[in-house]
Amino acid sequence: MDIIEFEDGFLNLREKFHIEDFKYTKIRLTGRERKLLVKHGTRLQAFADGSARSTSDEYLNFMKVHSRKALAETPKERAWLKYQSMREDNGRLREAYRQERIKSPERDEYIRSRLVVP
């Protein structure tokens, strides 16, 4: 059994990982990737955000993969990288959509129609 150290208190590693719904990205997880993340995502997230550490080789390799210093070797690592890519892509596309809406002629027309002219 691997020794896992936690930064702040307790983390239930058996808790299911909740996969975000992404509105903007077209990348999708396969059923197998989704199952891997639901089962192992809580631990991987704790490792990635630094709230947990381990002495195992699996942890050390995952941290290299997470920091993009090594290639993903296991299905868990590949699923995690794909999920992280989805999060980044969704955030980038959401911001692009927001910027597009700000510059929209329809928005400008709507604002002008609401102005009160004395």
Backbone bond lengths (Angstrom), bond angles and torsions (degrees), N, CA, C in turn:
res aa  C-N    CA-C-N  psi(-1)  N-CA   C-N-CA  omega(-1)  CA-C   N-CA-C  phi
1 M - - - 1.448 - - 1.526 108.76 -
2 D 1.320 115.97 134.56 1.457 121.61 179.40 1.520 110.46 -76.35
3 I 1.305 115.42 146.16 1.460 120.72 174.88 1.521 107.38 -89.53
4 I 1.310 115.39 126.28 1.455 120.63 179.36 1.515 108.22 -118.44
5 E 1.317 116.03 125.91 1.461 121.75 178.48 1.524 108.56 -102.74
6 F 1.325 116.35 139.46 1.456 121.71 179.89 1.513 109.66 -112.90
7 E 1.309 115.91 138.60 1.463 121.53 179.54 1.519 111.23 -67.54
8 D 1.314 116.73 -53.09 1.465 121.17 -174.46 1.518 110.36 -124.16
9 G 1.308 116.88 94.93 1.450 120.38 171.83 1.511 115.20 73.09
10 F 1.332 115.02 -126.52 1.450 122.33 -167.19 1.519 111.04 -122.47
11 L 1.314 116.26 142.64 1.453 122.41 175.51 1.517 107.51 -133.49
12 N 1.313 116.95 125.37 1.454 121.31 179.04 1.524 108.92 -82.28
13 L 1.323 116.67 101.06 1.456 120.94 -177.58 1.520 112.93 -72.96
14 R 1.314 117.37 -10.53 1.460 120.00 177.79 1.527 111.89 -89.26
15 E 1.314 115.61 -7.51 1.464 119.66 178.64 1.525 108.96 -65.42
16 K 1.327 115.95 137.34 1.458 120.12 179.42 1.522 109.90 -68.15
17 F 1.315 114.44 141.69 1.461 121.25 178.03 1.525 108.09 -81.71
18 H 1.314 116.10 133.65 1.463 120.56 -179.64 1.524 109.05 -96.29
19 I 1.320 114.89 115.09 1.458 121.25 -178.71 1.523 108.94 -82.70
20 E 1.322 115.76 128.66 1.462 121.00 -179.85 1.525 110.68 -66.77
21 D 1.330 115.17 152.52 1.457 120.99 170.14 1.520 106.89 -91.71
22 F 1.304 116.38 128.54 1.456 120.77 -178.59 1.518 109.65 -107.27
23 K 1.311 116.30 124.88 1.457 122.07 -176.49 1.525 112.34 -86.63
24 Y 1.316 117.79 -32.99 1.456 120.21 -168.15 1.521 114.97 -101.91
25 T 1.306 119.01 -31.94 1.461 120.15 -177.50 1.525 111.02 -79.85
26 K 1.318 114.84 149.21 1.465 119.83 178.14 1.529 111.50 -96.72
27 I 1.323 116.68 -6.37 1.464 121.06 178.37 1.525 107.91 -70.61
28 R 1.317 117.46 137.23 1.461 121.97 179.92 1.528 109.73 -131.50
29 L 1.319 114.99 148.85 1.463 121.34 175.31 1.520 109.65 -82.71
30 T 1.328 115.98 145.40 1.459 119.76 172.43 1.529 108.17 -77.31
31 G 1.315 116.64 168.12 1.461 120.33 177.58 1.519 111.86 -59.30
32 R 1.316 116.57 -40.57 1.473 120.87 -179.84 1.530 111.03 -65.65
33 E 1.340 116.44 -43.34 1.466 120.17 178.63 1.524 110.64 -63.11
34 R 1.308 115.93 -41.00 1.469 120.82 179.35 1.533 110.12 -61.57
35 K 1.330 117.15 -44.61 1.472 120.93 179.50 1.528 111.27 -63.01
36 L 1.324 116.45 -42.00 1.467 120.00 178.62 1.526 111.02 -61.53
37 L 1.325 116.55 -42.44 1.466 119.47 -179.27 1.521 112.03 -70.12
38 V 1.315 117.46 -39.28 1.467 119.65 178.06 1.529 109.32 -60.82
39 K 1.327 116.34 -40.66 1.464 120.40 -177.48 1.535 112.79 -76.95
40 H 1.327 117.87 -42.54 1.468 121.06 -171.56 1.533 114.05 -112.20
41 G 1.306 117.87 -6.61 1.461 121.31 -173.30 1.510 114.94 -61.62
42 T 1.332 117.76 -35.90 1.469 120.29 -179.95 1.526 110.30 -61.15
43 R 1.311 116.30 -44.30 1.469 120.94 178.88 1.528 110.54 -67.20
44 L 1.331 116.52 -44.83 1.460 119.69 -179.27 1.528 111.16 -63.28
45 Q 1.324 116.56 -39.65 1.468 120.38 178.00 1.529 110.75 -63.98
46 A 1.325 116.16 -41.89 1.471 120.24 178.71 1.525 110.68 -63.14
47 F 1.324 116.79 -40.32 1.459 119.97 176.60 1.530 110.30 -65.36
48 A 1.325 116.25 -45.45 1.469 121.27 -175.79 1.520 112.30 -64.51
49 D 1.328 117.43 -40.33 1.471 118.75 -177.39 1.529 113.04 -89.83
50 G 1.331 116.31 1.36 1.456 120.04 174.49 1.512 115.45 84.00
51 S 1.334 117.66 6.10 1.467 118.68 -179.81 1.527 112.21 -81.04
52 A 1.343 117.47 -8.37 1.469 121.18 175.93 1.530 108.88 -144.30
53 R 1.321 115.13 150.55 1.464 122.19 177.12 1.524 108.17 -137.02
54 S 1.315 115.45 159.20 1.454 120.26 178.13 1.525 108.97 -142.87
55 T 1.306 114.98 164.84 1.463 120.09 176.90 1.526 111.65 -99.72
56 S 1.317 117.35 2.55 1.462 120.61 -174.54 1.528 112.05 -76.37
57 D 1.320 115.20 156.07 1.466 120.94 175.23 1.527 110.23 -64.80
58 E 1.329 116.15 -35.54 1.466 120.79 178.79 1.533 110.16 -59.17
59 Y 1.332 116.48 -43.97 1.466 121.03 178.96 1.523 110.68 -63.56
60 L 1.329 116.87 -47.83 1.461 120.58 -178.15 1.521 111.13 -60.63
61 N 1.334 116.94 -41.89 1.460 120.04 178.57 1.529 110.65 -67.97
62 F 1.335 116.95 -40.96 1.467 119.90 179.25 1.525 110.75 -60.19
63 M 1.321 117.29 -41.19 1.464 120.02 -179.23 1.529 111.21 -64.95
64 K 1.330 117.06 -35.37 1.470 120.08 175.11 1.524 110.17 -65.68
65 V 1.323 115.88 -43.18 1.468 120.69 178.99 1.522 109.91 -64.13
66 H 1.321 116.91 -45.40 1.465 121.41 -178.28 1.530 111.52 -61.28
67 S 1.326 117.02 -37.40 1.465 120.34 179.60 1.529 111.63 -88.16
68 R 1.327 116.49 10.05 1.465 123.87 176.19 1.536 112.71 63.36
69 K 1.333 115.99 32.22 1.461 120.90 177.95 1.523 111.80 -102.93
70 A 1.334 116.21 -3.55 1.462 121.48 177.88 1.524 108.06 -149.17
71 L 1.312 115.45 159.06 1.461 120.55 177.91 1.522 110.03 -83.44
72 A 1.319 115.69 146.35 1.465 120.88 177.49 1.522 108.98 -67.19
73 E 1.318 116.20 130.46 1.461 121.26 -178.39 1.519 112.64 -109.27
74 T 1.318 117.19 -32.20 1.463 120.40 -175.86 1.526 110.31 -102.78
75 P 1.332 117.05 158.47 1.468 119.75 176.04 1.532 112.63 -57.74
76 K 1.347 117.36 -35.86 1.474 120.80 177.61 1.520 110.84 -61.77
77 E 1.318 115.70 -45.83 1.466 119.85 -179.05 1.525 111.12 -64.91
78 R 1.332 116.43 -41.52 1.467 119.40 178.52 1.521 111.13 -64.54
79 A 1.323 117.22 -42.14 1.469 120.93 178.64 1.524 110.34 -63.72
80 W 1.332 117.26 -41.27 1.468 120.55 179.70 1.531 111.01 -63.48
81 L 1.343 116.50 -45.34 1.462 119.43 179.53 1.525 111.36 -63.62
82 K 1.317 116.48 -38.89 1.464 119.65 178.21 1.525 109.92 -64.36
83 Y 1.320 116.85 -43.23 1.465 120.99 178.89 1.530 110.49 -62.36
84 Q 1.324 116.92 -43.37 1.464 119.94 178.15 1.526 111.05 -64.03
85 S 1.323 117.14 -38.61 1.465 120.77 176.13 1.518 110.85 -63.19
86 M 1.320 116.23 -39.01 1.463 120.35 177.40 1.526 110.54 -62.69
87 R 1.321 116.94 -43.68 1.472 120.82 179.36 1.529 110.88 -61.67
88 E 1.333 116.12 -45.52 1.463 120.14 179.85 1.524 111.07 -64.41
89 D 1.333 116.75 -45.29 1.462 121.75 -179.84 1.524 110.65 -62.58
90 N 1.321 116.74 -43.78 1.460 120.72 179.77 1.532 110.97 -62.51
91 G 1.316 117.31 -42.55 1.461 120.91 178.63 1.519 112.08 -63.67
92 R 1.328 115.89 -42.58 1.463 120.46 179.22 1.526 110.77 -64.77
93 L 1.327 117.05 -44.82 1.463 121.04 179.80 1.525 112.03 -67.97
94 R 1.328 117.40 -36.68 1.466 120.86 177.47 1.525 110.41 -62.26
95 E 1.333 116.32 -42.97 1.466 120.36 178.93 1.526 110.93 -66.51
96 A 1.327 117.63 -40.58 1.468 120.80 177.60 1.526 110.29 -62.22
97 Y 1.324 116.87 -42.07 1.466 121.12 178.09 1.530 110.35 -63.29
98 R 1.325 116.88 -42.49 1.464 121.09 179.47 1.529 110.57 -62.54
99 Q 1.323 116.82 -43.95 1.462 120.47 178.54 1.526 111.39 -64.01
100 E 1.318 115.88 -38.99 1.466 120.32 177.99 1.525 110.82 -62.99
101 R 1.314 116.31 -41.84 1.469 120.76 179.25 1.528 111.62 -66.08
102 I 1.324 116.89 -36.38 1.464 120.61 179.09 1.526 110.62 -63.75
103 K 1.327 117.07 -38.12 1.463 122.03 -177.65 1.530 112.76 -88.08
104 S 1.296 117.50 4.09 1.459 122.53 -174.21 1.533 112.17 -67.55
105 P 1.347 117.73 133.34 1.468 120.30 174.92 1.534 111.54 -62.15
106 E 1.324 116.90 -32.48 1.463 120.21 178.34 1.527 110.42 -63.12
107 R 1.321 116.74 -38.81 1.463 120.57 178.20 1.520 110.24 -64.88
108 D 1.328 116.26 -44.96 1.466 119.83 179.06 1.525 111.18 -60.57
109 E 1.318 116.46 -43.24 1.468 120.70 179.03 1.527 110.55 -63.35
110 Y 1.305 116.89 -41.94 1.460 120.81 178.81 1.529 110.58 -61.19
111 I 1.326 116.85 -45.48 1.469 120.53 -179.78 1.530 110.38 -63.28
112 R 1.340 117.15 -43.63 1.465 120.08 178.20 1.519 111.41 -61.25
113 S 1.328 116.69 -36.43 1.469 119.65 -178.41 1.525 111.92 -69.96
114 R 1.319 117.47 -19.52 1.459 121.60 -178.70 1.529 113.27 -94.94
115 L 1.315 116.39 -9.36 1.457 119.83 -179.65 1.523 110.20 -70.29
116 V 1.292 114.73 136.97 1.464 120.21 177.74 1.522 107.29 -95.62
117 V 1.304 115.33 117.95 1.460 120.66 179.81 1.524 107.99 -103.85
118 P 1.342 117.96 123.15 1.475 119.71 -178.78 1.509 112.82 -72.81
